[in-house]
Amino acid sequence: MRKILFLILCTSCLSFARAADFSAAARGTTGAQFLELPAGARAIAMGSAYSSISGDPFTAYYNPAGLAGIDKFNVGLMHAVYFQDISYEYGIFATPLGELGVLAVSAQYLSVNKLAEIDKTGALTGDSFTPNDMAASAIYAKQFGVVDFGVSAKYIKSQILNSASTLAGDIGLQTRVGKCAFGLSILNVGQGLKFLDERNSLPTTGRIGASIILGSKWLVSIDGIAPKGTNPLVAAGTEYKLTLIQKIKVALRAGYNNRYASSKLGGLAGVNAGAGLDFSGINIDYAWSPAGDLGSTQLFSIAAKFGNSIKP
């Protein structure tokens, strides 16, 4: 079974590599860009180097296989306000099914303030519109020995003046060797959104990553990211946990992602930082993500585990 899963994902990777255009000349050729907005303040503070991380419900955004080891009901919620009051929400609910694996559902929603409508000459029409984007996913993950497998199917809808919708999917693998973990995923594979007579492809993205736990408190991770429509990217992050009192821990995090750094925004673009509080199965996390001349974003998320452990 492990060989079959590995073969499926490698075949998908080869097909993806042939179809995708990883170059600066391809920028602006993909639609549904909201799908590239990261999820989870912990992950964002670590530069989004998260394809090999497991046990956190937000891992499903980076690699659906990250949910395979969950043994309790998990909830993850995130809120962020980007530039120009752009609001972004992400939520996920995951439940273990014993030997059957893990089932989860997630949703992400991006909304923009009301905009004035103009005609082809640039004149105001007196009307307005409110663009928004959404995606809803059903996710399944399961452990096969030392290999974790995950897959998701998602419905995507975008509304500008007209609306368009499509279906897409994610697939991923994770494995562990001692205190090291490795991940591989392909995200947002689908036909793309079609507005009127024009279809824009989805921001299909390949990720490959590794992480290691040093001692019992220090986590280091790195990801290679290949998004369709731009050059390959590198992300790296670290987390250090301190125990305050019994069952209460504080985490300090930092990361780097050259998505913003490569766009010549200046300043600290690409650098991320944050902190988190972990107590009794509840994690409250904060991330600070500067984008140079565009300003910075403050992000908050909460993840919680409930109920008794359900193990395969």
JOTANOR-V472278 format. One record per backbone hydrogen bond with DSSP energy under -0.5 kcal/mol. CO is the residue of the C=O (numbers start at 0). NH is the residue of the N-H. Records with the same first field share a line. If there is no record, write none. Layout:
BEGIN
CO->NH / NH
END
This chain:
BEGIN
0->4
1->5
2->6
3->7
4->8
5->9
6->10
7->11
8->12
9->13
10->14
11->15
12->16
13->17
14->18
15->19
19->21
20->22 / 228
22->25
23->26
25->28
28->200
31->34
32->35
33->36
39->43
40->44
41->45
42->47
43->46
45->48
47->49
49->52
55->58
56->59
57->60 / 61
58->61 / 62
62->65
63->66
64->67
65->54
66->69
70->309
72->305
73->93
74->303
75->91
76->301
77->89
78->299
79->81 / 87
80->297
81->84 / 85
82->85
84->86
85->81
86->110
87->79
88->108
89->77
90->106
91->75
92->104
93->73
94->102
96->99
97->100
100->96
101->140
102->94
103->138
104->92
105->136
106->90
107->134
108->88
109->132
110->86
114->128
116->124 / 125
118->121
122->118
126->116
128->114
130->111
131->158
132->109
133->156
134->107
135->154
136->105
137->152
138->103
139->150
140->101
141->148
143->146
145->175
146->143
147->173
148->141
149->171
150->139
151->169
152->137
153->167
154->135
155->165
156->133
157->163
158->131
161->159
163->157
165->155
166->190
167->153
168->188
169->151
170->185
171->149
172->183
173->147
174->181
176->179
178->212
179->176
180->210
181->174
182->208
183->172
184->206
185->170
186->204
187->189
188->168
192->194 / 199
193->195
194->197
197->194
199->192
200->30
201->203
203->227
204->186
205->225
206->184
207->223
208->182
209->221
210->180
211->213 / 219
212->214
213->216 / 217
216->218 / 240
217->213
218->238
219->211
220->236
221->209
222->224 / 234
223->207
224->226 / 232
225->205
226->229
232->224
233->257
234->222
235->255
236->220
237->253
238->218
239->251
241->243 / 249
244->247
246->248 / 279
247->243 / 244
248->277
249->241
250->275
251->239
252->273
253->237
254->271
255->235
256->259 / 260
257->261
259->262 / 264
260->263
264->292
265->268
267->270
269->256
270->289
271->254
272->287
273->252
274->285
275->250
276->278 / 283
277->248
278->281
280->304
281->278 / 283
282->284 / 302
283->276
284->300
285->274
286->298
287->272
288->296
289->269
290->293
291->294
294->290
296->288 / 298
297->80
298->286
299->78
300->284
301->76
302->282
303->74
305->72
308->310
END
